[in-house]
Amino acid sequence: MSIEAIKLELVRYILRNQDKSLLEKVKSIFENEDQGIVAREISGEHLTRSDYLQSLLESEAEIEEGKFMTQEEIKKAVEKW
């Protein structure tokens, strides 16, 4: 399917659709793409590509410094809850 055909199919679908929630989700996808948003924090905060890469670099540094828990340590901690 060509890109033009995909666009037309999407336009037709959007015009026929009456589900406001779904349309808002579709709109959000395009807005996020325009803003360069690639991920979200658990809190819902948006992360741009550069924010996401920075977070990965910080996480890798923490791992190298030994600032992490093994799966076994996490299991033991959960058992104490």
NUMAR-292559 format. One record per atom (N, C-alpha, C, CB): atom name; x negated, z negated, y negated; chain; residue number from 1. Coordinates in nm, 2 decimals, padded with zeros to 4 digits. Glycine has a CB too. Example, Ala and Ser with C-alpha at 12.3 -4.5 7.8 and 13.67 -1.06 7.14 Angstrom:
BEGIN
+------+--------+--------+--------+-------+-----+
! atom !      X !      Z !      Y ! kette !  nr !
+------+--------+--------+--------+-------+-----+
!    N ! -01.32 ! -00.78 !  00.57 !     A !   1 !
!   CA ! -01.23 ! -00.78 !  00.45 !     A !   1 !
!    C ! -01.32 ! -00.78 !  00.33 !     A !   1 !
!   CB ! -01.13 ! -00.90 !  00.45 !     A !   1 !
!    N ! -01.28 ! -00.71 !  00.22 !     A !   2 !
!   CA ! -01.37 ! -00.71 !  00.11 !     A !   2 !
!    C ! -01.29 ! -00.79 !  00.00 !     A !   2 !
!   CB ! -01.41 ! -00.57 !  00.06 !     A !   2 !
+------+--------+--------+--------+-------+-----+
END
This chain:
BEGIN
+------+--------+--------+--------+-------+-----+
! atom !      X !      Z !      Y ! kette !  nr !
+------+--------+--------+--------+-------+-----+
!    N ! -00.09 !  00.00 !  00.12 !     A !   1 !
!   CA !  00.00 !  00.00 !  00.00 !     A !   1 !
!    C ! -00.09 !  00.00 ! -00.12 !     A !   1 !
!   CB !  00.10 ! -00.12 !  00.00 !     A !   1 !
!    N ! -00.06 !  00.09 ! -00.22 !     A !   2 !
!   CA ! -00.14 !  00.10 ! -00.34 !     A !   2 !
!    C ! -00.11 ! -00.02 ! -00.43 !     A !   2 !
!   CB ! -00.11 !  00.23 ! -00.41 !     A !   2 !
!    N ! -00.20 ! -00.04 ! -00.53 !     A !   3 !
!   CA ! -00.18 ! -00.15 ! -00.62 !     A !   3 !
!    C ! -00.05 ! -00.13 ! -00.71 !     A !   3 !
!   CB ! -00.30 ! -00.17 ! -00.71 !     A !   3 !
!    N ! -00.03 ! -00.01 ! -00.74 !     A !   4 !
!   CA !  00.10 !  00.02 ! -00.82 !     A !   4 !
!    C !  00.22 ! -00.01 ! -00.74 !     A !   4 !
!   CB !  00.10 !  00.17 ! -00.86 !     A !   4 !
!    N !  00.22 !  00.02 ! -00.61 !     A !   5 !
!   CA !  00.33 ! -00.01 ! -00.53 !     A !   5 !
!    C !  00.35 ! -00.16 ! -00.51 !     A !   5 !
!   CB !  00.32 !  00.05 ! -00.39 !     A !   5 !
!    N !  00.25 ! -00.23 ! -00.50 !     A !   6 !
!   CA !  00.25 ! -00.38 ! -00.49 !     A !   6 !
!    C !  00.31 ! -00.44 ! -00.62 !     A !   6 !
!   CB !  00.11 ! -00.44 ! -00.47 !     A !   6 !
!    N !  00.27 ! -00.39 ! -00.74 !     A !   7 !
!   CA !  00.32 ! -00.43 ! -00.86 !     A !   7 !
!    C !  00.47 ! -00.41 ! -00.87 !     A !   7 !
!   CB !  00.24 ! -00.36 ! -00.98 !     A !   7 !
!    N !  00.51 ! -00.29 ! -00.84 !     A !   8 !
!   CA !  00.65 ! -00.25 ! -00.84 !     A !   8 !
!    C !  00.74 ! -00.34 ! -00.75 !     A !   8 !
!   CB !  00.68 ! -00.11 ! -00.81 !     A !   8 !
!    N !  00.68 ! -00.37 ! -00.63 !     A !   9 !
!   CA !  00.75 ! -00.46 ! -00.54 !     A !   9 !
!    C !  00.77 ! -00.60 ! -00.60 !     A !   9 !
!   CB !  00.68 ! -00.46 ! -00.41 !     A !   9 !
!    N !  00.66 ! -00.65 ! -00.66 !     A !  10 !
!   CA !  00.67 ! -00.78 ! -00.72 !     A !  10 !
!    C !  00.76 ! -00.78 ! -00.83 !     A !  10 !
!   CB !  00.53 ! -00.82 ! -00.77 !     A !  10 !
!    N !  00.76 ! -00.68 ! -00.92 !     A !  11 !
!   CA !  00.86 ! -00.68 ! -01.03 !     A !  11 !
!    C !  01.00 ! -00.68 ! -00.98 !     A !  11 !
!   CB !  00.83 ! -00.55 ! -01.12 !     A !  11 !
!    N !  01.03 ! -00.60 ! -00.88 !     A !  12 !
!   CA !  01.17 ! -00.59 ! -00.82 !     A !  12 !
!    C !  01.20 ! -00.73 ! -00.77 !     A !  12 !
!   CB !  01.18 ! -00.48 ! -00.71 !     A !  12 !
!    N !  01.11 ! -00.79 ! -00.70 !     A !  13 !
!   CA !  01.14 ! -00.92 ! -00.64 !     A !  13 !
!    C !  01.17 ! -01.02 ! -00.75 !     A !  13 !
!   CB !  01.03 ! -00.97 ! -00.55 !     A !  13 !
!    N !  01.09 ! -01.02 ! -00.85 !     A !  14 !
!   CA !  01.10 ! -01.12 ! -00.96 !     A !  14 !
!    C !  01.24 ! -01.10 ! -01.03 !     A !  14 !
!   CB !  00.99 ! -01.11 ! -01.06 !     A !  14 !
!    N !  01.27 ! -00.97 ! -01.06 !     A !  15 !
!   CA !  01.40 ! -00.94 ! -01.13 !     A !  15 !
!    C !  01.52 ! -00.98 ! -01.04 !     A !  15 !
!   CB !  01.40 ! -00.80 ! -01.16 !     A !  15 !
!    N !  01.51 ! -00.97 ! -00.91 !     A !  16 !
!   CA !  01.63 ! -01.01 ! -00.83 !     A !  16 !
!    C !  01.64 ! -01.16 ! -00.80 !     A !  16 !
!   CB !  01.61 ! -00.94 ! -00.69 !     A !  16 !
!    N !  01.53 ! -01.23 ! -00.82 !     A !  17 !
!   CA !  01.52 ! -01.37 ! -00.78 !     A !  17 !
!    C !  01.58 ! -01.46 ! -00.88 !     A !  17 !
!   CB !  01.38 ! -01.42 ! -00.76 !     A !  17 !
!    N !  01.66 ! -01.56 ! -00.84 !     A !  18 !
!   CA !  01.73 ! -01.65 ! -00.93 !     A !  18 !
!    C !  01.68 ! -01.80 ! -00.91 !     A !  18 !
!   CB !  01.88 ! -01.65 ! -00.91 !     A !  18 !
!    N !  01.58 ! -01.82 ! -00.83 !     A !  19 !
!   CA !  01.52 ! -01.95 ! -00.80 !     A !  19 !
!    C !  01.42 ! -01.99 ! -00.91 !     A !  19 !
!   CB !  01.46 ! -01.95 ! -00.66 !     A !  19 !
!    N !  01.47 ! -02.07 ! -01.01 !     A !  20 !
!   CA !  01.38 ! -02.11 ! -01.12 !     A !  20 !
!    C !  01.25 ! -02.17 ! -01.07 !     A !  20 !
!   CB !  01.46 ! -02.20 ! -01.21 !     A !  20 !
!    N !  01.26 ! -02.26 ! -00.98 !     A !  21 !
!   CA !  01.14 ! -02.33 ! -00.93 !     A !  21 !
!    C !  01.04 ! -02.23 ! -00.87 !     A !  21 !
!   CB !  01.18 ! -02.43 ! -00.82 !     A !  21 !
!    N !  01.08 ! -02.13 ! -00.80 !     A !  22 !
!   CA !  00.99 ! -02.03 ! -00.74 !     A !  22 !
!    C !  00.93 ! -01.95 ! -00.85 !     A !  22 !
!   CB !  01.06 ! -01.94 ! -00.64 !     A !  22 !
!    N !  01.01 ! -01.91 ! -00.95 !     A !  23 !
!   CA !  00.96 ! -01.83 ! -01.06 !     A !  23 !
!    C !  00.86 ! -01.90 ! -01.14 !     A !  23 !
!   CB !  01.08 ! -01.78 ! -01.15 !     A !  23 !
!    N !  00.88 ! -02.03 ! -01.16 !     A !  24 !
!   CA !  00.78 ! -02.12 ! -01.23 !     A !  24 !
!    C !  00.65 ! -02.12 ! -01.15 !     A !  24 !
!   CB !  00.84 ! -02.26 ! -01.26 !     A !  24 !
!    N !  00.66 ! -02.13 ! -01.02 !     A !  25 !
!   CA !  00.54 ! -02.13 ! -00.94 !     A !  25 !
!    C !  00.46 ! -02.00 ! -00.95 !     A !  25 !
!   CB !  00.57 ! -02.16 ! -00.79 !     A !  25 !
!    N !  00.53 ! -01.89 ! -00.95 !     A !  26 !
!   CA !  00.47 ! -01.76 ! -00.97 !     A !  26 !
!    C !  00.40 ! -01.75 ! -01.10 !     A !  26 !
!   CB !  00.57 ! -01.64 ! -00.95 !     A !  26 !
!    N !  00.47 ! -01.80 ! -01.21 !     A !  27 !
!   CA !  00.42 ! -01.80 ! -01.34 !     A !  27 !
!    C !  00.29 ! -01.88 ! -01.35 !     A !  27 !
!   CB !  00.53 ! -01.85 ! -01.44 !     A !  27 !
!    N !  00.30 ! -02.00 ! -01.28 !     A !  28 !
!   CA !  00.18 ! -02.09 ! -01.28 !     A !  28 !
!    C !  00.06 ! -02.02 ! -01.22 !     A !  28 !
!   CB !  00.22 ! -02.22 ! -01.21 !     A !  28 !
!    N !  00.08 ! -01.94 ! -01.11 !     A !  29 !
!   CA ! -00.03 ! -01.87 ! -01.05 !     A !  29 !
!    C ! -00.10 ! -01.78 ! -01.15 !     A !  29 !
!   CB !  00.02 ! -01.79 ! -00.93 !     A !  29 !
!    N ! -00.02 ! -01.70 ! -01.22 !     A !  30 !
!   CA ! -00.08 ! -01.61 ! -01.32 !     A !  30 !
!    C ! -00.15 ! -01.69 ! -01.44 !     A !  30 !
!   CB !  00.03 ! -01.52 ! -01.38 !     A !  30 !
!    N ! -00.09 ! -01.80 ! -01.48 !     A !  31 !
!   CA ! -00.15 ! -01.88 ! -01.59 !     A !  31 !
!    C ! -00.28 ! -01.94 ! -01.54 !     A !  31 !
!   CB ! -00.05 ! -01.99 ! -01.64 !     A !  31 !
!    N ! -00.28 ! -01.99 ! -01.42 !     A !  32 !
!   CA ! -00.40 ! -02.05 ! -01.37 !     A !  32 !
!    C ! -00.51 ! -01.94 ! -01.36 !     A !  32 !
!   CB ! -00.38 ! -02.11 ! -01.23 !     A !  32 !
!    N ! -00.48 ! -01.82 ! -01.31 !     A !  33 !
!   CA ! -00.57 ! -01.72 ! -01.30 !     A !  33 !
!    C ! -00.63 ! -01.68 ! -01.43 !     A !  33 !
!   CB ! -00.51 ! -01.59 ! -01.23 !     A !  33 !
!    N ! -00.54 ! -01.67 ! -01.54 !     A !  34 !
!   CA ! -00.59 ! -01.64 ! -01.67 !     A !  34 !
!    C ! -00.68 ! -01.74 ! -01.73 !     A !  34 !
!   CB ! -00.47 ! -01.62 ! -01.76 !     A !  34 !
!    N ! -00.66 ! -01.87 ! -01.69 !     A !  35 !
!   CA ! -00.74 ! -01.97 ! -01.74 !     A !  35 !
!    C ! -00.87 ! -02.00 ! -01.66 !     A !  35 !
!   CB ! -00.66 ! -02.10 ! -01.75 !     A !  35 !
!    N ! -00.88 ! -01.93 ! -01.55 !     A !  36 !
!   CA ! -01.00 ! -01.95 ! -01.46 !     A !  36 !
!    C ! -00.99 ! -02.07 ! -01.38 !     A !  36 !
!   CB ! -01.12 ! -01.95 ! -01.55 !     A !  36 !
!    N ! -00.87 ! -02.12 ! -01.36 !     A !  37 !
!   CA ! -00.85 ! -02.24 ! -01.28 !     A !  37 !
!    C ! -00.86 ! -02.20 ! -01.13 !     A !  37 !
!   CB ! -00.71 ! -02.31 ! -01.31 !     A !  37 !
!    N ! -00.95 ! -02.27 ! -01.06 !     A !  38 !
!   CA ! -00.97 ! -02.24 ! -00.92 !     A !  38 !
!    C ! -00.93 ! -02.35 ! -00.82 !     A !  38 !
!   CB ! -01.11 ! -02.20 ! -00.89 !     A !  38 !
!    N ! -00.91 ! -02.47 ! -00.87 !     A !  39 !
!   CA ! -00.87 ! -02.58 ! -00.79 !     A !  39 !
!    C ! -00.80 ! -02.69 ! -00.87 !     A !  39 !
!   CB ! -01.00 ! -02.64 ! -00.72 !     A !  39 !
!    N ! -00.76 ! -02.79 ! -00.80 !     A !  40 !
!   CA ! -00.70 ! -02.91 ! -00.87 !     A !  40 !
!    C ! -00.75 ! -03.03 ! -00.80 !     A !  40 !
!   CB ! -00.54 ! -02.90 ! -00.86 !     A !  40 !
!    N ! -00.76 ! -03.14 ! -00.89 !     A !  41 !
!   CA ! -00.80 ! -03.27 ! -00.84 !     A !  41 !
!    C ! -00.68 ! -03.33 ! -00.77 !     A !  41 !
!   CB ! -00.85 ! -03.36 ! -00.95 !     A !  41 !
!    N ! -00.70 ! -03.44 ! -00.69 !     A !  42 !
!   CA ! -00.58 ! -03.51 ! -00.63 !     A !  42 !
!    C ! -00.48 ! -03.55 ! -00.74 !     A !  42 !
!   CB ! -00.63 ! -03.63 ! -00.55 !     A !  42 !
!    N ! -00.54 ! -03.58 ! -00.86 !     A !  43 !
!   CA ! -00.45 ! -03.63 ! -00.97 !     A !  43 !
!    C ! -00.37 ! -03.51 ! -01.03 !     A !  43 !
!   CB ! -00.54 ! -03.69 ! -01.08 !     A !  43 !
!    N ! -00.40 ! -03.39 ! -00.99 !     A !  44 !
!   CA ! -00.33 ! -03.27 ! -01.04 !     A !  44 !
!    C ! -00.41 ! -03.21 ! -01.16 !     A !  44 !
!   CB ! -00.20 ! -03.31 ! -01.10 !     A !  44 !
!    N ! -00.52 ! -03.27 ! -01.20 !     A !  45 !
!   CA ! -00.60 ! -03.21 ! -01.30 !     A !  45 !
!    C ! -00.66 ! -03.08 ! -01.26 !     A !  45 !
!   CB ! -00.71 ! -03.31 ! -01.34 !     A !  45 !
!    N ! -00.65 ! -02.98 ! -01.35 !     A !  46 !
!   CA ! -00.70 ! -02.84 ! -01.32 !     A !  46 !
!    C ! -00.85 ! -02.84 ! -01.33 !     A !  46 !
!   CB ! -00.64 ! -02.74 ! -01.41 !     A !  46 !
!    N ! -00.91 ! -02.76 ! -01.24 !     A !  47 !
!   CA ! -01.06 ! -02.74 ! -01.24 !     A !  47 !
!    C ! -01.09 ! -02.59 ! -01.26 !     A !  47 !
!   CB ! -01.12 ! -02.80 ! -01.11 !     A !  47 !
!    N ! -01.17 ! -02.57 ! -01.36 !     A !  48 !
!   CA ! -01.22 ! -02.43 ! -01.38 !     A !  48 !
!    C ! -01.33 ! -02.41 ! -01.28 !     A !  48 !
!   CB ! -01.27 ! -02.40 ! -01.52 !     A !  48 !
!    N ! -01.37 ! -02.28 ! -01.26 !     A !  49 !
!   CA ! -01.48 ! -02.25 ! -01.17 !     A !  49 !
!    C ! -01.61 ! -02.33 ! -01.20 !     A !  49 !
!   CB ! -01.51 ! -02.10 ! -01.18 !     A !  49 !
!    N ! -01.64 ! -02.34 ! -01.33 !     A !  50 !
!   CA ! -01.76 ! -02.41 ! -01.37 !     A !  50 !
!    C ! -01.75 ! -02.56 ! -01.34 !     A !  50 !
!   CB ! -01.79 ! -02.39 ! -01.52 !     A !  50 !
!    N ! -01.63 ! -02.62 ! -01.36 !     A !  51 !
!   CA ! -01.60 ! -02.76 ! -01.33 !     A !  51 !
!    C ! -01.62 ! -02.79 ! -01.18 !     A !  51 !
!   CB ! -01.46 ! -02.80 ! -01.38 !     A !  51 !
!    N ! -01.56 ! -02.69 ! -01.10 !     A !  52 !
!   CA ! -01.56 ! -02.70 ! -00.96 !     A !  52 !
!    C ! -01.71 ! -02.70 ! -00.91 !     A !  52 !
!   CB ! -01.48 ! -02.59 ! -00.89 !     A !  52 !
!    N ! -01.78 ! -02.60 ! -00.96 !     A !  53 !
!   CA ! -01.93 ! -02.59 ! -00.91 !     A !  53 !
!    C ! -02.00 ! -02.71 ! -00.95 !     A !  53 !
!   CB ! -01.99 ! -02.47 ! -00.98 !     A !  53 !
!    N ! -01.98 ! -02.77 ! -01.07 !     A !  54 !
!   CA ! -02.05 ! -02.89 ! -01.12 !     A !  54 !
!    C ! -02.01 ! -03.01 ! -01.02 !     A !  54 !
!   CB ! -02.01 ! -02.93 ! -01.26 !     A !  54 !
!    N ! -01.89 ! -03.02 ! -00.98 !     A !  55 !
!   CA ! -01.85 ! -03.12 ! -00.89 !     A !  55 !
!    C ! -01.92 ! -03.11 ! -00.76 !     A !  55 !
!   CB ! -01.69 ! -03.12 ! -00.87 !     A !  55 !
!    N ! -01.93 ! -02.99 ! -00.71 !     A !  56 !
!   CA ! -02.00 ! -02.96 ! -00.59 !     A !  56 !
!    C ! -02.15 ! -03.00 ! -00.60 !     A !  56 !
!   CB ! -02.00 ! -02.82 ! -00.55 !     A !  56 !
!    N ! -02.21 ! -02.97 ! -00.71 !     A !  57 !
!   CA ! -02.35 ! -03.01 ! -00.73 !     A !  57 !
!    C ! -02.37 ! -03.16 ! -00.73 !     A !  57 !
!   CB ! -02.41 ! -02.95 ! -00.86 !     A !  57 !
!    N ! -02.28 ! -03.23 ! -00.80 !     A !  58 !
!   CA ! -02.28 ! -03.37 ! -00.80 !     A !  58 !
!    C ! -02.26 ! -03.43 ! -00.67 !     A !  58 !
!   CB ! -02.17 ! -03.43 ! -00.90 !     A !  58 !
!    N ! -02.17 ! -03.38 ! -00.59 !     A !  59 !
!   CA ! -02.15 ! -03.43 ! -00.45 !     A !  59 !
!    C ! -02.27 ! -03.41 ! -00.36 !     A !  59 !
!   CB ! -02.03 ! -03.36 ! -00.39 !     A !  59 !
!    N ! -02.33 ! -03.29 ! -00.37 !     A !  60 !
!   CA ! -02.46 ! -03.27 ! -00.30 !     A !  60 !
!    C ! -02.57 ! -03.37 ! -00.33 !     A !  60 !
!   CB ! -02.50 ! -03.12 ! -00.32 !     A !  60 !
!    N ! -02.58 ! -03.40 ! -00.46 !     A !  61 !
!   CA ! -02.68 ! -03.49 ! -00.51 !     A !  61 !
!    C ! -02.65 ! -03.63 ! -00.45 !     A !  61 !
!   CB ! -02.68 ! -03.50 ! -00.66 !     A !  61 !
!    N ! -02.52 ! -03.67 ! -00.45 !     A !  62 !
!   CA ! -02.49 ! -03.80 ! -00.39 !     A !  62 !
!    C ! -02.52 ! -03.81 ! -00.24 !     A !  62 !
!   CB ! -02.34 ! -03.83 ! -00.41 !     A !  62 !
!    N ! -02.49 ! -03.70 ! -00.17 !     A !  63 !
!   CA ! -02.53 ! -03.69 ! -00.03 !     A !  63 !
!    C ! -02.68 ! -03.71 ! -00.01 !     A !  63 !
!   CB ! -02.48 ! -03.56 !  00.04 !     A !  63 !
!    N ! -02.75 ! -03.64 ! -00.09 !     A !  64 !
!   CA ! -02.90 ! -03.65 ! -00.07 !     A !  64 !
!    C ! -02.95 ! -03.79 ! -00.10 !     A !  64 !
!   CB ! -02.97 ! -03.55 ! -00.17 !     A !  64 !
!    N ! -02.88 ! -03.86 ! -00.19 !     A !  65 !
!   CA ! -02.92 ! -04.00 ! -00.22 !     A !  65 !
!    C ! -02.86 ! -04.10 ! -00.12 !     A !  65 !
!   CB ! -02.86 ! -04.03 ! -00.36 !     A !  65 !
!    N ! -02.79 ! -04.05 ! -00.02 !     A !  66 !
!   CA ! -02.74 ! -04.14 !  00.08 !     A !  66 !
!    C ! -02.61 ! -04.20 !  00.04 !     A !  66 !
!   CB ! -02.84 ! -04.24 !  00.12 !     A !  66 !
!    N ! -02.55 ! -04.16 ! -00.06 !     A !  67 !
!   CA ! -02.42 ! -04.22 ! -00.11 !     A !  67 !
!    C ! -02.30 ! -04.15 ! -00.05 !     A !  67 !
!   CB ! -02.41 ! -04.20 ! -00.27 !     A !  67 !
!    N ! -02.28 ! -04.18 !  00.08 !     A !  68 !
!   CA ! -02.17 ! -04.13 !  00.16 !     A !  68 !
!    C ! -02.14 ! -04.22 !  00.27 !     A !  68 !
!   CB ! -02.20 ! -03.98 !  00.20 !     A !  68 !
!    N ! -02.03 ! -04.20 !  00.34 !     A !  69 !
!   CA ! -01.99 ! -04.27 !  00.45 !     A !  69 !
!    C ! -01.97 ! -04.18 !  00.57 !     A !  69 !
!   CB ! -01.85 ! -04.35 !  00.43 !     A !  69 !
!    N ! -02.02 ! -04.22 !  00.69 !     A !  70 !
!   CA ! -02.00 ! -04.14 !  00.81 !     A !  70 !
!    C ! -01.86 ! -04.15 !  00.85 !     A !  70 !
!   CB ! -02.10 ! -04.19 !  00.92 !     A !  70 !
!    N ! -01.82 ! -04.06 !  00.94 !     A !  71 !
!   CA ! -01.68 ! -04.07 !  01.00 !     A !  71 !
!    C ! -01.66 ! -04.20 !  01.07 !     A !  71 !
!   CB ! -01.66 ! -03.95 !  01.10 !     A !  71 !
!    N ! -01.75 ! -04.25 !  01.14 !     A !  72 !
!   CA ! -01.74 ! -04.38 !  01.20 !     A !  72 !
!    C ! -01.72 ! -04.49 !  01.10 !     A !  72 !
!   CB ! -01.86 ! -04.41 !  01.29 !     A !  72 !
!    N ! -01.79 ! -04.49 !  00.99 !     A !  73 !
!   CA ! -01.78 ! -04.59 !  00.89 !     A !  73 !
!    C ! -01.64 ! -04.59 !  00.83 !     A !  73 !
!   CB ! -01.89 ! -04.58 !  00.78 !     A !  73 !
!    N ! -01.59 ! -04.47 !  00.81 !     A !  74 !
!   CA ! -01.45 ! -04.45 !  00.75 !     A !  74 !
!    C ! -01.35 ! -04.51 !  00.85 !     A !  74 !
!   CB ! -01.43 ! -04.30 !  00.72 !     A !  74 !
!    N ! -01.36 ! -04.47 !  00.98 !     A !  75 !
!   CA ! -01.27 ! -04.52 !  01.08 !     A !  75 !
!    C ! -01.27 ! -04.68 !  01.08 !     A !  75 !
!   CB ! -01.31 ! -04.47 !  01.22 !     A !  75 !
!    N ! -01.38 ! -04.74 !  01.07 !     A !  76 !
!   CA ! -01.39 ! -04.89 !  01.07 !     A !  76 !
!    C ! -01.32 ! -04.94 !  00.94 !     A !  76 !
!   CB ! -01.54 ! -04.94 !  01.08 !     A !  76 !
!    N ! -01.35 ! -04.88 !  00.83 !     A !  77 !
!   CA ! -01.29 ! -04.92 !  00.71 !     A !  77 !
!    C ! -01.13 ! -04.91 !  00.71 !     A !  77 !
!   CB ! -01.34 ! -04.84 !  00.59 !     A !  77 !
!    N ! -01.08 ! -04.81 !  00.77 !     A !  78 !
!   CA ! -00.94 ! -04.78 !  00.78 !     A !  78 !
!    C ! -00.88 ! -04.89 !  00.87 !     A !  78 !
!   CB ! -00.91 ! -04.64 !  00.83 !     A !  78 !
!    N ! -00.94 ! -04.92 !  00.97 !     A !  79 !
!   CA ! -00.89 ! -05.02 !  01.07 !     A !  79 !
!    C ! -00.87 ! -05.16 !  01.00 !     A !  79 !
!   CB ! -00.99 ! -05.04 !  01.19 !     A !  79 !
!    N ! -00.95 ! -05.19 !  00.89 !     A !  80 !
!   CA ! -00.94 ! -05.32 !  00.82 !     A !  80 !
!    C ! -00.82 ! -05.32 !  00.72 !     A !  80 !
!   CB ! -01.06 ! -05.34 !  00.75 !     A !  80 !
!    N ! -00.76 ! -05.20 !  00.70 !     A !  81 !
!   CA ! -00.65 ! -05.20 !  00.60 !     A !  81 !
!    C ! -00.53 ! -05.27 !  00.65 !     A !  81 !
!   CB ! -00.61 ! -05.06 !  00.56 !     A !  81 !
+------+--------+--------+--------+-------+-----+
END
